[in-house]
């Protein structure tokens, strides 16, 4: 059974940093991909970034390019999202997800991701 568990969210001031973690079980990241999505109140879910474990390809939404970095951790089946220079508009619930069609040629839509974590709240505010 595929399970994903996010951690690392919290409250941070504008310009600050946070690192989110996604711990995956039930499948091997070497043969799959992980994506990060976010959803703010009253807004549609938005793809943030994804990584393909086999070849290490990464993709980013334009809104986070140059500020966010996705990477695999040293621990097996862990993916991190390093978020720097955070802005109030980054405030959202962040979720990691995977699926057989995840991160094929880019972030792709949420429907490409079959398995989701419970999400972690990120709030950027002074």
Helices and strands as residue ranges (DSSP letters): E 3-7, E 10-12, E 18-25, G 29-31, E 33-39, E 46-52, E 58-60, E 68-72, E 78-83, G 88-90, E 92-98, G 110-112, E 115-116, E 120-124
